[in-house]
Amino acid sequence: MQAVTISSEFQIVIPLSVRRTMRLVPGQKLQVTVREGRVELLPERDITELRGLLKGCNTAFEREEERI
C-alpha cells in the first residue's frame, strides 16, 4: 500500500506504479465512492473495453409473456 498526501487544494497525486497498473491516462475520469470509511477511485472505462465481460453467462431463462 502506498501513501499520498492531500494538498491545500484537496488534490492528490496517484503514484506512478498505480497509474501504470491501472492504465490511467491524463484526462481520464474516475468515479469517487465512499465505502465503509474509505475513499475508492474507480476508473471510467470505454464501453468497448467491456466487450466479452459476460462471455459464458447463461442467458437461457424463461421470459414473462408480457416482456417478449
C-alpha positions as CSV (number, residue, x, y, z in Angstrom):
1,M,0.0,0.0,0.0
2,Q,1.3,3.5,-0.9
3,A,0.6,6.7,0.9
4,V,-0.4,10.0,-0.7
5,T,-0.7,13.5,0.7
6,I,-3.7,15.8,0.3
7,S,-2.6,19.2,-0.9
8,S,-4.0,22.5,0.4
9,E,-6.3,22.4,-2.7
10,F,-7.5,18.9,-1.7
11,Q,-5.7,17.3,-4.6
12,I,-3.7,14.0,-4.6
13,V,-1.2,12.5,-6.9
14,I,-1.7,8.9,-7.9
15,P,1.6,7.1,-7.7
16,L,3.2,6.1,-11.0
17,S,3.1,2.4,-10.2
18,V,-0.7,2.6,-9.6
19,R,-1.2,4.7,-12.8
20,R,0.7,2.1,-14.8
21,T,-1.0,-0.9,-13.2
22,M,-4.5,0.6,-13.8
23,R,-3.5,2.0,-17.2
24,L,-4.7,5.5,-16.2
25,V,-4.2,8.4,-18.7
26,P,-4.3,12.2,-18.3
27,G,-7.8,13.5,-18.6
28,Q,-9.4,10.1,-17.7
29,K,-12.4,10.4,-15.4
30,L,-12.6,8.5,-12.1
31,Q,-15.8,7.7,-10.1
32,V,-15.4,8.5,-6.4
33,T,-17.3,6.5,-3.8
34,V,-17.1,6.2,0.0
35,R,-17.5,2.7,1.4
36,E,-17.0,1.6,5.0
37,G,-14.9,4.6,5.9
38,R,-12.6,4.6,2.9
39,V,-12.5,6.5,-0.4
40,E,-12.5,4.4,-3.6
41,L,-11.5,5.7,-7.0
42,L,-12.9,3.7,-9.9
43,P,-11.7,4.5,-13.4
44,E,-14.4,5.0,-16.0
45,R,-13.7,2.7,-18.9
46,D,-14.7,3.0,-22.6
47,I,-17.7,0.8,-23.4
48,T,-15.6,-1.2,-25.9
49,E,-13.4,-2.4,-23.0
50,L,-16.4,-4.3,-21.6
51,R,-16.7,-6.5,-24.7
52,G,-16.7,-10.1,-23.7
53,L,-17.2,-9.3,-20.0
54,L,-20.3,-11.6,-19.8
55,K,-18.9,-14.4,-22.0
56,G,-20.1,-17.7,-20.8
57,C,-23.0,-16.2,-18.9
58,N,-26.2,-18.4,-19.1
59,T,-28.8,-16.3,-20.9
60,A,-31.3,-19.2,-21.3
61,F,-34.1,-18.4,-19.0
62,E,-37.9,-18.3,-19.3
63,R,-39.2,-14.8,-20.0
64,E,-42.5,-13.4,-18.9
65,E,-45.1,-13.3,-21.7
66,E,-45.5,-9.5,-21.5
67,R,-41.7,-8.9,-21.7
68,I,-41.3,-10.6,-25.1
